[in-house]
Amino acid sequence: MVQFTSAQTKYLKSQRLGRLATLRPDGTLQNNPVGFSFDEASGTFEVGGLNMGGSQKYRNIVANGQVAFVVDDLETVDPWKPRMVEVRGMAEPLANEDPRRSRIRIYPQRIISFGIGE
């Protein structure tokens, strides 16, 4: 399992929006803004949203769990200081009796970041 630095963890816990890229069955990529939570203890992310279980991104995860997930922002505009954490890994669908409450859990296998001091 990959480990996040304390600076990466602090940054991820301060953010609420990310971008989830999934692989569609036809081989094209889909990238969507999503809300997420980060579980520091397990190093995993949970992604939820309106009618997640009925979404194309959820079906993409069911068909192929490969994902890339990016959390980024601008610390300042002047000077220009972007910050970013990208994870690449596998995801699993977390079904719920009510598909609107289904979620996706992301298991990072690679972490790339910049602008996150340590």
C-alpha positions in Angstrom: 0.0 0.0 0.0 1.2 3.5 -0.9 1.6 6.0 1.9 0.6 9.7 1.9 2.9 12.3 3.5 1.6 14.3 6.3 1.4 17.4 4.0 -0.5 15.4 1.4 -2.9 14.1 4.1 -3.5 17.6 5.5 -4.2 19.0 2.0 -6.6 16.2 1.1 -8.5 16.6 4.3 -8.9 20.3 3.5 -10.5 19.7 0.1 -14.0 18.5 -0.9 -13.9 18.4 -4.7 -11.9 16.3 -7.1 -11.9 14.9 -10.6 -12.5 11.2 -11.2 -11.3 9.7 -14.5 -12.8 6.3 -15.4 -12.5 4.0 -18.4 -15.8 3.5 -20.4 -16.6 0.1 -22.0 -15.9 1.5 -25.5 -12.3 2.4 -24.4 -12.8 6.2 -24.1 -12.1 8.1 -20.9 -14.7 9.9 -18.8 -13.6 12.6 -16.3 -16.1 14.1 -13.9 -15.9 16.5 -10.9 -17.0 14.7 -7.8 -17.3 15.2 -4.1 -15.2 13.0 -1.9 -14.0 12.1 1.5 -10.5 10.9 2.5 -9.9 8.2 5.1 -6.5 8.8 6.6 -6.4 5.5 8.4 -6.9 3.4 5.3 -5.5 5.8 2.7 -8.6 5.4 0.6 -11.1 7.9 -0.9 -14.9 7.6 -1.0 -16.7 9.3 -3.8 -20.4 10.0 -3.7 -23.0 12.1 -5.5 -26.4 12.5 -6.8 -27.7 9.0 -8.0 -24.2 7.6 -8.0 -25.4 4.0 -8.5 -27.2 5.1 -11.7 -24.3 7.1 -13.1 -22.0 6.2 -16.0 -18.9 6.6 -13.8 -20.3 3.9 -11.4 -21.0 1.6 -14.3 -17.5 2.2 -15.6 -16.1 1.1 -12.2 -18.2 -2.0 -12.3 -16.8 -2.9 -15.7 -13.2 -1.8 -15.1 -11.9 -0.5 -11.8 -9.0 1.4 -13.1 -9.1 5.1 -12.1 -7.2 8.3 -11.9 -8.3 10.8 -9.3 -7.0 14.4 -9.0 -7.5 17.0 -6.2 -6.2 20.4 -7.1 -6.6 24.1 -6.4 -4.7 27.4 -6.5 -3.0 28.3 -3.2 -2.5 31.9 -4.6 -3.0 33.6 -7.9 -0.3 36.2 -7.5 2.2 34.6 -7.4 0.7 31.6 -9.3 0.9 28.6 -6.9 -1.1 25.5 -8.0 -1.3 22.5 -5.7 -2.2 19.0 -6.8 -2.4 15.4 -5.6 -3.1 12.7 -8.2 -3.7 9.1 -7.4 -3.9 6.3 -9.8 -5.2 3.0 -8.7 -8.2 0.7 -8.5 -11.8 1.4 -7.4 -14.7 -0.7 -6.2 -18.4 0.0 -6.4 -20.1 0.2 -3.0 -23.7 -0.7 -3.7 -26.6 0.4 -1.6 -30.2 -0.7 -1.5 -31.0 2.8 -2.6 -28.8 3.4 -5.8 -28.7 7.1 -5.1 -26.6 6.3 -2.0 -24.1 4.0 -3.7 -20.5 5.1 -3.5 -17.1 4.4 -5.1 -14.0 3.6 -3.0 -10.6 4.3 -4.5 -7.5 2.4 -3.5 -4.4 4.4 -4.5 -1.5 2.5 -6.1 0.5 5.5 -7.1 0.7 9.1 -5.7 1.9 12.1 -7.7 1.8 15.6 -6.1 3.3 19.1 -6.5 2.9 22.4 -4.6 2.2 20.4 -1.4 5.1 21.4 0.9 7.1 19.1 3.1 
